[in-house]
Amino acid sequence: MKICGLQKLTLLDYPGTVACTVFLGGCNFRCPWCHNYDLATNKVPEIMTIPNLLGFLQERKDKLEGVAITGGEPCLNTDLPDLLRQIKSIGYKVKLDTNGSQYDMLKTVIETGLVDYVAMDIKNSQIKYKPTTGAKYTVDLSSIESIRKSVNLLMLKGDVDYEFRTTVIDEFHELSDFEAIGIWIQGAKRYYLQPFVDRESVPYEGFHAPSQDKLNGCLDIVRKYVPQAEIRGV
């Protein structure tokens, strides 16, 4: 496990909670529009050890309420449960960001009570997952069965609070995709659409946010299936 970043204070990454955000290196996706591509490909150096992080959290107990664990894909780390257990023992709530591809690890940390909130990305409709995630560049994404299982785990088991979210990119998403996504996650607790924002860290050029009209159209469609759907980041 490699800690590649630490945002010492955030009011946005963990809904309703004053938190810090810990960035773990490594991801099994190669989304061509990724904001953290160097981190996902493990090109970002380690900035601190786990004991350093735990020391920081001990010192901030009077200022922070929660810790958001993101990446990359945190669930690739076999020692993730141990890290979460140590964070929880200090007294923090834990939010986990995940792409849902590592079902067994997600199930483990939920069933052992090591996470309080999960934010899972829904990259696209199921038939368009491969191009959206750059799967042709990876070696371990042969299907999205584990992602389907992760969706079901969050929606049906009820052991942890959660949200689904999709970054909407004009070149990858059509209105019909959100019809398919809506049917897929019908009845979900909450679902957020967030427009793509171009940055220097994005590995490829030529991607754009959808127009406001298109974004509103996507929202109208998914609200038929997930009434709690909202646009975030506008």
CORVENPE-V132178 format. One record per backbone hydrogen bond with DSSP energy under -1.0 kcal/mol. NH is the residue of the N-H (numbers start at 1). CO is the residue of the C=O. Records with the same first field share a line. If there is no record, write none. Layout:
NH: CO  CO
//
This chain:
4: 23
5: 23
7: 21
10: 19
17: 14
19: 10
20: 66
21: 7
22: 68
23: 5
24: 70
25: 2
26: 39
27: 40
30: 133
34: 31
40: 36
41: 37
42: 39
43: 38
47: 3
53: 49
54: 50
55: 51
56: 52
57: 53
58: 54
59: 55
60: 56
61: 58
63: 60
64: 60
65: 18
66: 18
67: 93
68: 20
69: 95
70: 22
73: 26
76: 73
77: 74
80: 77
83: 79
84: 80
85: 81
86: 82
87: 83
88: 84
89: 85
92: 87
93: 65
95: 67
96: 117
97: 69
98: 119
106: 102
107: 103
108: 104
109: 105
110: 106
111: 107
112: 108
113: 110
114: 109
116: 94
117: 94
118: 161
119: 96
120: 163
121: 98
122: 165
128: 125
129: 126
132: 128
133: 129
135: 130
137: 134
138: 135
148: 144
149: 145
150: 146
151: 147
152: 148
153: 149
154: 150
155: 151
156: 152
157: 153
161: 116
163: 118
164: 190
165: 120
166: 192
168: 194
170: 208
172: 169
173: 169
179: 175
180: 176
181: 177
182: 178
183: 179
184: 180
185: 181
187: 225
188: 185
192: 164
193: 230
194: 166
196: 168
202: 199
215: 211
216: 212
217: 213
218: 214
219: 215
220: 216
221: 217
222: 218
223: 219
224: 221
225: 222
226: 222
229: 226
230: 191
232: 193
//
